[in-house]
Amino acid sequence: EEGVFDVKPYLDKGVFKELKNLNFFNSVKPFMGTIQWKNGQDFCPDTLYIESRRLTRRCT
């Protein structure tokens, strides 16, 4: 399953403010079933799943 997660609602909150810097934001890495940035910011896998918009694949 693939989806798109919108981080915008979190960008003005606590540790996530640093994600407003595009270079820092682009440093994201996969980590133990979720994503994480170098200063420890991450999202719970459940949050990513529940709040993501699902992508559908086209057969070609």
Buried (B, 14 or more C-beta within 10 A) or exposed (E): EEEEBEBEEBEEEEEBEBBEEEEBBEEBEEEEEBBBBEEEBBBEEEEBBEBBEEEEEEEE
